[in-house]
Amino acid sequence: QSSAASGRAKILLILTDGKIHDASQLGAARAVLDGQGVETFGVVLRRFATHTQTDIDAEQVLSTIVSEPREDHYMNIPLDDFSGSVLKDFCNPNSKFGKIILAYQGATGAGHVPCGSYREAATCWKDGLCSWSDADVVCQWSSCHKHCNMDICVSNSDEQGKKCAWTNGQCERVVECKATTENECRAQECYWDLLDPSKPTCIVMPCTATAEDGCLADPHGCEWDDVTSICKIKECNDKTQMPCDVKTNCQWDGAIDQCVEKPCVPYTMQTECEKHSFDCKWEGGVCTVVNGCVAQTNEKECNTDVSGDCEWKTAHSPAHCGVKVCRKYGTEADCEAADKGATDGCAWDKTKMKCDEGVLLCKGETAPCSCGQTPGCMWDAKTLKCAASMFANCPAVDLVVAIDGSLSMGERFGRHPHGFFAVTEMVLDLAKTLPLSGEAAGVASDASLASGFRVGMVQFSARGEAMKAPAGTGTEGRLSGVLAEVDADVHWHEDQFTSHATDASFLTQAMEMAAKMFDASPADRKKVLLVVADGDIPDAEASSMVTVSGLLEQQKVQVFAVHVRLYSTSSTQDEKDTAKMEAFVTSPSNSHVQDVMMEELEEVLTNLCNENSTFGYFLSKHGESVHKSSCSEWTMPAGCEADSSCMWSMVKSACAASPCVQHCAQAACEADVANMCGWDGASCSRKVCAYTVKDSCDTVQGCRWATGVTGVEECKPEVGCPAKFTEDMCVADTNCKWDSSDNECKERHGCVVYTSLPECNADGECAWNTATSQCEDKTGCAVHIEEKTCTPDLDCLWDTAKAVCVEKNCAYY
């Protein structure tokens, strides 16, 4: 009551660690607070990183007490996060509570916000205490504010070269472009901004950045030309079709609802046109497109062009639609020539009679030899199918991709003009190369196959408006191993985006839809949910999310998340949004979340089964095979030599593909004695440990010189634990243990061999029993002595404080 009627924000912050029992009796008190203009916030402070039922009950009651909209006025967080996520972010307009508090401040014109809160250059430059960095794409404190003496202040400039001035008793950067009329603005060499016609504003000259990120971050709408390294004002930045269409150099792209530049038309000078020869050519006195693909101005229509020859290219800025790399080779000879198409990973498609990427043709190869000869392909001896080598280490997987369908995803992301379409087209490209199971949606998965991918999709945005394909379209919102059904799903979701996108990204319902898809997923298939979003997920820590996350865990679904950011560097907000995703992903949470540029998302997807990648470690078939998706992935001679498709090069100290795989005829295979080739009845591969000299044999880890069954000494492959060439393969066998000092796998004889406490405790897999004075094998979760083997065990949890693997307690579930 003592607060002034206006000029001060009134905040009530309720903190609790349990259920508030008199919540139902607080109606009158709430009415008084509302009448005083008090914003009521609430925080449930958890004891643990995971939610207990007590935490969930406390949140449900607290949510009835706080101000409207209620979901924006409460949090459920660990106590350790209270200072950083609540107190220090109270005046951050990008935080959950801060944006509400600062909305009041903005209305009253009071106070100053932290410079890092400004997300755009124009608003940053308006604040004399701040300065915008194009290189880091961030608003930071101007160095002017460090000067506490007026004389020193006025004689200095800040790190951006802007003059300092003594203002209101402190040193600030001179705020330029404060004019209120167009003539006055131009006289100050500033820009009269009509981006919002109802609110013309005088701003610092836009599009002057010297780096691509800074150029794209300019809210005025700028375009970076990487050929000239110039940031230019984007002429075609109209938000509606009518003013766009009247501009000579512009046209309206209805697929993405954006005003776009007509390809090549703005280049009126021959020299300017020829600088952009990758998509333009000078002909008849005008600059025109070099091929039909360039005429497509968005990623969706580029990749689905009826010619089948086009793809979206991001090598240059602005990005453009161009001819596929392999299509430039018009004959089979050029397509597969070692000095031409082969260097680009191309192969001749005998069905279409065109040159294409080898990885797109793997599924059509039915013989081991022709498969091995196709760039990017590998024969799977278990499934007897040819697959893209990047997915050779994949187990049988059911994959659901949940994509953020909020309005911000319709904006430009780096060199992709439309973020949502960029993601969906990458998912479709992934499906084209994945070893799909071939099982149609609704058909029960064949347990005898236990191989290949099935894919499903959901889109999320406003609360309660998650979407999946309806009956009669594609997968009908189910898992499918048929490319045509997945393709139809992708295009349905693209069509829905423009009419259903909102400014929110609520995920819970999409997670529930995914859980229903996984109901039909058999136990012999890995289950993966991949969430892709660009901003804050409001319900990431809500009790409803805890419930569905628990259901997915019961289904043994591994949940991964990718935050796609706008620029090459992560902003503070990017880091916060990414950290928030850790609330709903699988443990270890920091290994199940990535923050990447849109251009990097494709690499994340293609490395899903690469055991050396962040996500691939959890999906690849650890210990099941000695084959890698690429011979170059073998970094040690032992693993390389054990892989019959590879050969270790002593000269390069690297693993490369064995020449044997190129022989498709038995005679040619067996004649290649120099490379130790052998015919296995269907294909040619290198004979493992086929050395005829003892010294050569003994120098190769994984081979040993021994007496054979005929009594003749020969080189033979190692057997038992020494044959496990990687740590993952070794620890997967309970009879073996990895010796990191010797970098090899050794037989595990049991802890009973140790007779003293020091010897016993020195072995991480053993524990000394003081009651019996014997050394015993650790049991349960204790058998895991490292975090990377502990966390995949769904019954265990890694205790970072004690660096031990422990059983999950009841509160975890």
Secondary structure, DSSP 8 states (H G I E B T S, - for coil): --S-SSSS-EEEEEEESS--TTGGG-HHHHHHHHHTTEEEEEEEEESSSS--HHHHHHHHHHTTTS-SSGGGSEEEEEGGGHIIIIITTTT-TTSTTHHHHHHHHHHHT-S---GGG--SHHHHHTSTTEEEETTTTEEEE-GGGG--SHHHHHT-B-TTS-BEEEETTEEEE------SSHHHHHHTT-EEE-SSTTS-EEES-SS--SSHHHHHH-TTTEEEETTTTEEEE-S---SSHHHHHTSTTEEEETTTTEEEE-TTTT--SHHHHHTTTTTEEEETTEEEESSGGGG--SHHHHHT-TTS-EEEE-SSSS-EEEE-GGGG--SHHHHH-TTTGGGGTEEEETTTTEEEEGGGTGGG--SHHHHHHSTTEEEETTTTEEEEGGGTT--SEEEEEEEE-SGGGGS-BTTBS-HHHHHHHHHHHHHHHS-B----TTS---TTT--SEEEEEEEE-STT--B---TTSTTSSS-B--HHHHHHHHHHHHHHHHHH--S----HHHHHHHHHHHTT--TTSEEEEEEEESS--TTTTSHHHHHHHHHHHHTTEEEEEEEEESSSS--HHHHHHHHHHTTTS-SSGGGSEEEEEHHHHHHHHHTTT-TTSTTHHHHS-TTT-S--SSGGG--SHHHHHH-TTEEEETTTTEEEE-GGGG--SHHHHHH-TTTTEEE-SS-EEE-TT--SSHHHHHTSTTEEEEE-TTS-EEEEE--SGGG--SHHHHHTSTTEEEETTTTEEEE---GGG--SHHHHHHSTTEEEETTTTEEEE--GGGG--SHHHHTTSTTEEEETTTTEEEE--GGG-
